[in-house]
Amino acid sequence: MYKALRPLLFHLDPESAHDRAMALLEWTARHPGALRLVRAACALDDERLQTRAFGLRFPNPIGLAAGFDKNAVAVPTWAALGFGFVEVGSVTAHAQPGNPKPRLFRLPEDAALVNRMGFNNAGAAAVAARLAALRASGAIQVPLGVNLGKSRVTPLDDAPGDYVQSLGALWPHADYFAVNVSSPNTPGLRALQEAARLDELLGAVTAFAAAQPVQKPILLKLAPDLSEAELAEAAERAARYGLAGLIATNTTVSREGLRTPLDEAGGLSGKPLRARSLAVLRFLQGLGTGLPLVSVGGVASVDDVYERLAAGASLVQLYTGLVYEGPLLLKRLHRGLLRRLEHEGLASVEELARRHAPPPGF
Ligand SMILES: Cc1cc2nc3c(=O)[nH]c(=O)nc-3n(C[C@H](O)[C@H](O)[C@H](O)COP(=O)(O)O)c2cc1C
């Protein structure tokens, strides 16, 4: 069905297609009857898919990656589509329009996207108000993460205060937070992954968290373009500051192996990112920090999901796969994952996670 609709959607320029899809997802979120229909068509609930990570329970291990629903306008619809958790954002302290258009490009032959959106979002206060209303109406039924970025107007040296301002507005409303220091489209942002700046940022963020009456997991989202030494340094810092986990990876600035010639700046996502994202996961797992890992980048098939979980990911996320595979993707992934677990003689996702957990003290 989506295969038939996709050419129509792909006929539109990528951001118009995205906006129309978002309008439909948002409309669905506000109509209980439509949500029920979507759930009946797309979701597959099975307790063997349930899992736990950083103190939260997930109905299944596949989440929506940050960037699709920047302003949290369609949270109930994502759950009805079968996502086991939803990460909204990136949200910045100040509302901002993002980069000039065009800023999103499709590479169909590569099953990839290039984007330089630049954190277009309504700002922390507006997203907090929306999430508060959703919580009050009981509409959030899966763990909800809020991904935080730096406002463009804020100089890099003042970045810690910018993230803390966002945390201040959003703290009561999320189940976890992702500190995004890895998007390639905000000038200087990725420099926050460097040792001294990361110390300052994580110091400020964790000091804020420690002063709150309720603790929440905070994760750090990393770029795939870091060297092994840089990845190790960032991961060890995250562990030292008591973060709850790592999300790997964001989009890449590399253009290696692309079939489609494209001379546009921005971050590349989808299939061409798959191998690098998996390699980063394996490297981070091998460090033995014990931090839970959320793997994202090029996940679009059952094999991808299984491979990430077997490589030690507690959870996976996807974005570009949904654009190319459509709304029945989650059901296919869940069905396939259950079949794969049975084939491997595993009772559940949790058993798979236990089998691949590093031995204590590793
Ligand atoms: C159009 C677009 C916008 C994105 N915006 C964000 C963002 O605001 N914050 C963020 O942390 N990641 C953002 N991402 C990155 C995704 O969350 C994800 O890390 C990346 O796309 C790799 O996953 P995928 O191959 O499944 O798409 C964006 C990706 C795309 C394609």
The ligand as an SDF file (V2000), in Angstrom:
LIG
                    3D

 31 33  0  0  0  0  0  0  0  0999 V2000
   15.2280   15.3870    8.7150 C   0  0  0  0  0  0  0  0  0  0  0  0
   15.9800   14.9310    9.9490 C   0  0  0  0  0  0  0  0  0  0  0  0
   15.9880   15.7410   11.0720 C   0  0  0  0  0  0  0  0  0  0  0  0
   16.6780   15.3410   12.2170 C   0  0  0  0  0  0  0  0  0  0  0  0
   16.6470   16.1340   13.3290 N   0  0  0  0  0  0  0  0  0  0  0  0
   17.2810   15.7310   14.4560 C   0  0  0  0  0  0  0  0  0  0  0  0
   17.2480   16.5290   15.6250 C   0  0  0  0  0  0  0  0  0  0  0  0
   16.6000   17.5690   15.6780 O   0  0  0  0  0  0  0  0  0  0  0  0
   17.9420   16.0830   16.7030 N   0  0  0  0  0  0  0  0  0  0  0  0
   18.6430   14.9080   16.7050 C   0  0  0  0  0  0  0  0  0  0  0  0
   19.2520   14.5540   17.7240 O   0  0  0  0  0  0  0  0  0  0  0  0
   18.6790   14.1260   15.6150 N   0  0  0  0  0  0  0  0  0  0  0  0
   18.0280   14.5100   14.5010 C   0  0  0  0  0  0  0  0  0  0  0  0
   18.0550   13.7140   13.3820 N   0  0  0  0  0  0  0  0  0  0  0  0
   18.8750   12.4830   13.4080 C   0  0  0  0  0  0  0  0  0  0  0  0
   18.0610   11.2280   13.7350 C   0  0  0  0  0  0  0  0  0  0  0  0
   17.5150   11.2970   15.0300 O   0  0  0  0  0  0  0  0  0  0  0  0
   18.9580    9.9730   13.6330 C   0  0  0  0  0  0  0  0  0  0  0  0
   19.9860   10.0520   14.6050 O   0  0  0  0  0  0  0  0  0  0  0  0
   19.6010    9.8230   12.2590 C   0  0  0  0  0  0  0  0  0  0  0  0
   18.7210   10.2220   11.2370 O   0  0  0  0  0  0  0  0  0  0  0  0
   20.0260    8.3810   11.9780 C   0  0  0  0  0  0  0  0  0  0  0  0
   18.9160    7.5120   12.0020 O   0  0  0  0  0  0  0  0  0  0  0  0
   18.1640    7.0110   10.6650 P   0  0  0  0  0  0  0  0  0  0  0  0
   19.2110    6.5110    9.7270 O   0  0  0  0  0  0  0  0  0  0  0  0
   17.2160    5.9490   11.1450 O   0  0  0  0  0  0  0  0  0  0  0  0
   17.4500    8.1930   10.1240 O   0  0  0  0  0  0  0  0  0  0  0  0
   17.3720   14.0930   12.2300 C   0  0  0  0  0  0  0  0  0  0  0  0
   17.3410   13.2820   11.0880 C   0  0  0  0  0  0  0  0  0  0  0  0
   16.6450   13.6710    9.9600 C   0  0  0  0  0  0  0  0  0  0  0  0
   16.6220   12.7590    8.7590 C   0  0  0  0  0  0  0  0  0  0  0  0
  1  2  1  0
  2  3  1  0
  2 30  2  0
  3  4  2  0
  4  5  1  0
  4 28  1  0
  5  6  2  0
  6  7  1  0
  6 13  1  0
  7  8  2  0
  7  9  1  0
  9 10  1  0
 10 11  2  0
 10 12  1  0
 12 13  2  0
 13 14  1  0
 14 15  1  0
 14 28  1  0
 15 16  1  0
 16 17  1  0
 16 18  1  0
 18 19  1  0
 18 20  1  0
 20 21  1  0
 20 22  1  0
 22 23  1  0
 23 24  1  0
 24 25  2  0
 24 26  1  0
 24 27  1  0
 28 29  2  0
 29 30  1  0
 30 31  1  0
M  END
$$$$
